[in-house]
């Protein structure tokens, strides 16, 4: 069982590394929303930013718990690798979905978020 446990440990480390990127994005959004900016944001921008923060944080927490559960429940090294791949796909899906929505609604240049 040492190979399964070694693969689980390696997969958990990679998952934690990957999920920290999602938490970094949520932290950037929180900083923009909570600090006073040189140019004040209108209420619409503040609401959209708050919604983006909640979604980003919720996805990060849910994926973290799902990944830990899936990886620790695997019984073979190849199943662990497969579940790690699923975690990476889920984390990339929300980024691609947001870019797709921005493209469809033609909002790529509507908001300029800088920290």
Backbone bond lengths (Angstrom), bond angles and torsions (degrees), N, CA, C in turn:
res aa  C-N    CA-C-N  psi(-1)  N-CA   C-N-CA  omega(-1)  CA-C   N-CA-C  phi
1 X - - - 1.461 - - 1.519 112.49 -
2 X 1.311 117.35 -2.93 1.465 119.04 -177.16 1.528 111.28 -65.42
3 X 1.355 116.86 -32.99 1.462 118.45 -179.67 1.533 111.54 -68.70
4 X 1.323 116.48 -37.56 1.472 120.26 177.91 1.529 109.94 -66.11
5 X 1.325 116.35 -44.97 1.465 119.63 -179.52 1.528 111.98 -66.76
6 X 1.328 116.65 -36.59 1.466 119.43 177.20 1.529 110.46 -65.41
7 X 1.329 116.79 -42.29 1.464 120.22 179.08 1.526 110.98 -67.02
8 X 1.334 117.57 -37.48 1.462 120.83 176.89 1.529 110.58 -63.47
9 X 1.316 117.12 -43.36 1.463 120.35 179.47 1.519 110.92 -63.36
10 X 1.327 116.51 -45.61 1.461 120.75 178.71 1.526 111.38 -62.60
11 X 1.329 116.84 -41.98 1.462 121.10 -179.84 1.521 111.40 -66.75
12 X 1.314 117.59 -38.77 1.466 120.12 177.75 1.520 111.42 -64.67
13 X 1.331 116.63 -40.00 1.465 119.19 177.41 1.530 111.42 -63.73
14 X 1.327 116.95 -43.40 1.462 120.09 177.93 1.524 111.44 -64.68
15 X 1.324 116.74 -38.19 1.461 120.63 179.17 1.518 110.85 -66.07
16 X 1.310 117.51 -44.12 1.468 120.13 178.78 1.524 110.76 -63.20
17 X 1.315 115.94 -38.91 1.466 120.00 177.12 1.523 110.79 -62.69
18 X 1.317 116.85 -42.59 1.465 121.32 -177.83 1.531 111.86 -70.33
19 X 1.324 117.67 -39.23 1.461 121.40 -177.48 1.529 110.88 -72.33
20 X 1.319 118.61 -26.56 1.461 119.47 178.34 1.527 111.23 -62.49
21 X 1.324 117.69 -28.54 1.462 120.52 175.06 1.516 111.68 -62.82
22 X 1.328 116.89 -38.50 1.465 120.49 177.34 1.529 110.76 -66.67
23 X 1.334 116.76 -39.58 1.462 119.67 178.26 1.533 111.20 -68.72
24 X 1.329 117.31 -32.58 1.472 120.13 176.06 1.518 110.60 -63.87
25 X 1.332 116.70 -41.75 1.466 120.27 178.08 1.523 110.84 -63.08
26 X 1.331 116.99 -41.29 1.464 120.43 178.36 1.531 110.71 -65.20
27 X 1.326 117.12 -36.49 1.458 120.83 178.75 1.527 111.02 -65.84
28 X 1.328 117.38 -40.29 1.465 120.32 177.48 1.525 110.81 -61.50
29 X 1.329 116.15 -43.37 1.460 119.53 178.64 1.528 111.08 -62.88
30 X 1.321 116.54 -41.50 1.463 120.05 179.90 1.531 111.05 -63.88
31 X 1.316 116.25 -40.67 1.475 119.44 179.23 1.516 111.68 -62.54
32 X 1.327 116.35 -41.60 1.463 119.88 179.58 1.531 109.82 -64.58
33 X 1.324 116.56 -40.74 1.464 119.90 -176.12 1.523 113.40 -76.45
34 X 1.316 118.04 -29.53 1.461 119.67 -172.16 1.522 114.26 -95.53
35 X 1.314 119.02 -23.71 1.458 120.37 -178.47 1.523 110.88 -93.18
36 X 1.301 114.96 154.85 1.459 118.90 176.91 1.524 108.54 -74.81
37 X 1.299 114.60 129.51 1.454 120.31 -179.14 1.524 109.96 -98.77
38 X 1.320 115.79 159.41 1.469 119.94 178.31 1.524 110.64 -64.18
39 X 1.303 115.46 -40.79 1.466 119.79 174.64 1.530 107.25 -111.18
40 X 1.315 117.77 119.84 1.465 119.41 -176.68 1.526 112.15 -66.36
41 X 1.324 115.16 148.04 1.453 120.73 178.47 1.520 109.36 -88.20
42 X 1.314 115.53 146.26 1.459 119.50 173.94 1.524 108.55 -76.07
43 X 1.325 116.05 163.45 1.469 120.10 -175.49 1.528 112.24 -60.30
44 X 1.317 117.69 -35.14 1.471 120.65 179.55 1.531 110.70 -62.65
45 X 1.311 116.96 -44.50 1.461 120.15 178.60 1.522 110.73 -64.66
46 X 1.316 116.81 -39.28 1.462 120.20 179.78 1.529 111.08 -65.44
47 X 1.331 117.59 -39.86 1.467 121.02 178.55 1.532 111.38 -68.21
48 X 1.314 116.54 -42.60 1.469 119.76 178.14 1.532 109.97 -64.39
49 X 1.322 116.88 -41.51 1.459 120.29 177.51 1.517 112.47 -64.85
50 X 1.329 116.60 -39.85 1.475 119.85 177.00 1.515 111.76 -64.38
51 X 1.330 116.69 -40.74 1.465 119.89 176.31 1.518 111.91 -64.74
52 X 1.322 116.22 -40.42 1.471 120.03 177.89 1.531 110.77 -63.92
53 X 1.347 116.44 -39.33 1.457 119.46 178.69 1.522 111.11 -63.99
54 X 1.326 116.80 -45.79 1.472 120.36 -179.36 1.525 110.46 -62.38
55 X 1.325 116.65 -44.25 1.470 119.47 178.97 1.522 112.15 -64.63
56 X 1.316 116.99 -42.68 1.465 120.53 -178.97 1.528 110.72 -63.89
57 X 1.318 116.66 -43.59 1.459 120.74 -179.08 1.528 110.53 -68.92
58 X 1.330 116.83 -41.18 1.470 119.92 179.95 1.527 110.98 -64.39
59 X 1.321 117.28 -42.17 1.469 119.99 178.72 1.524 110.21 -63.74
60 X 1.320 117.52 -41.85 1.465 120.14 -179.39 1.526 111.30 -63.11
61 X 1.317 117.01 -44.65 1.474 120.23 -179.04 1.526 110.87 -68.07
62 X 1.328 117.08 -45.02 1.461 120.01 -179.58 1.526 111.98 -63.68
63 X 1.305 116.94 -42.49 1.464 119.73 179.78 1.524 110.47 -67.11
64 X 1.329 117.29 -37.36 1.461 119.72 178.12 1.524 110.86 -61.63
65 X 1.335 117.57 -48.73 1.463 120.15 179.58 1.525 111.79 -66.32
66 X 1.331 117.33 -40.09 1.453 120.50 178.72 1.533 110.54 -63.80
67 X 1.320 116.00 -42.60 1.469 119.84 -178.16 1.520 111.30 -65.14
68 X 1.316 116.25 -44.76 1.471 118.91 179.27 1.518 110.19 -61.06
69 X 1.328 116.60 -44.33 1.457 120.25 180.00 1.525 111.61 -63.31
70 X 1.322 117.41 -47.14 1.459 120.42 -177.84 1.522 112.52 -65.92
71 X 1.312 116.05 -43.64 1.469 119.29 -176.49 1.523 111.03 -68.55
72 X 1.318 117.29 -42.51 1.460 119.12 -179.57 1.528 112.89 -71.52
73 X 1.333 117.46 -20.65 1.460 120.62 179.61 1.519 113.37 -85.44
74 X 1.310 118.03 -9.33 1.466 119.78 -177.56 1.522 110.62 -73.77
75 X 1.332 114.54 150.10 1.472 119.69 -175.18 1.524 113.49 -113.30
76 X 1.331 117.41 -10.71 1.459 120.02 178.46 1.525 109.16 -131.44
77 X 1.321 117.04 156.24 1.468 119.12 178.92 1.525 113.25 -61.52
78 X 1.324 118.53 -36.98 1.465 120.32 -179.20 1.529 110.65 -69.59
79 X 1.330 117.82 -34.23 1.470 120.60 176.43 1.523 110.35 -66.11
80 X 1.322 116.55 -35.68 1.463 120.51 178.11 1.523 110.71 -64.80
81 X 1.330 116.61 -41.87 1.465 120.21 178.64 1.526 110.23 -65.01
82 X 1.327 116.81 -41.23 1.460 120.76 178.14 1.516 112.44 -62.14
83 X 1.299 117.32 -40.01 1.464 120.76 179.57 1.526 111.64 -72.80
84 X 1.307 117.02 -31.99 1.454 120.10 174.15 1.530 110.21 -65.13
85 X 1.328 117.07 -39.13 1.451 121.25 177.02 1.530 110.72 -62.48
86 X 1.326 117.66 -39.98 1.468 121.81 177.71 1.520 110.19 -61.32
87 X 1.321 117.74 -41.48 1.466 121.37 178.97 1.522 110.09 -61.56
88 X 1.320 117.35 -44.34 1.467 120.33 179.27 1.526 111.11 -63.60
89 X 1.326 117.91 -38.95 1.458 121.62 179.36 1.524 110.11 -64.83
90 X 1.328 117.68 -43.50 1.469 121.20 -179.80 1.518 110.39 -63.28
91 X 1.329 117.73 -42.05 1.459 119.94 -179.81 1.525 112.13 -67.13
92 X 1.310 117.84 -33.81 1.456 120.12 178.11 1.522 112.06 -78.53
93 X 1.332 116.65 -26.79 1.463 119.97 -177.64 1.525 111.55 -62.24
94 X 1.328 118.49 -42.27 1.466 118.60 -177.58 1.526 111.05 -67.03
95 X 1.324 117.88 -34.51 1.464 120.06 176.92 1.529 111.46 -67.35
96 X 1.322 116.42 -42.96 1.461 119.84 179.25 1.528 111.33 -68.56
97 X 1.329 117.11 -36.73 1.458 120.13 178.19 1.524 111.16 -64.41
98 X 1.322 116.91 -42.19 1.468 119.85 177.76 1.525 111.25 -63.48
99 X 1.310 117.66 -42.39 1.467 120.22 177.54 1.530 111.34 -64.07
100 X 1.322 117.35 -37.23 1.452 121.32 178.13 1.531 111.11 -65.82
101 X 1.323 117.28 -44.26 1.463 120.94 178.75 1.525 110.28 -62.99
102 X 1.322 117.05 -43.02 1.465 119.71 177.09 1.518 111.66 -61.34
103 X 1.323 117.23 -37.73 1.465 120.92 179.87 1.530 110.84 -69.63
104 X 1.327 117.07 -45.69 1.462 121.12 -177.80 1.531 110.62 -63.48
105 X 1.332 117.40 -41.66 1.461 121.29 -179.01 1.526 112.70 -85.83
106 X 1.324 116.44 1.34 1.471 123.08 -179.68 1.528 111.82 55.19
107 X 1.324 114.84 50.01 1.465 120.80 -178.40 1.525 112.86 -112.85
108 X 1.324 118.39 14.26 1.462 119.96 -176.56 1.516 111.93 -55.65
109 X 1.320 117.29 -41.66 1.444 120.86 -175.72 1.524 113.01 -105.15
110 X 1.333 116.56 7.25 1.474 119.47 -176.16 1.528 110.98 -72.58
111 X 1.322 117.02 -36.01 1.460 120.31 -177.73 1.521 109.33 -121.13
112 X 1.277 116.19 133.00 1.458 121.64 178.04 1.513 107.54 -115.91
113 X 1.333 116.84 96.05 1.467 122.20 -176.79 1.518 108.55 -92.83
114 X 1.301 116.06 114.01 1.461 120.91 176.40 1.512 108.56 -129.83
115 X 1.319 114.77 138.56 1.469 119.85 179.08 1.500 108.86 -96.62
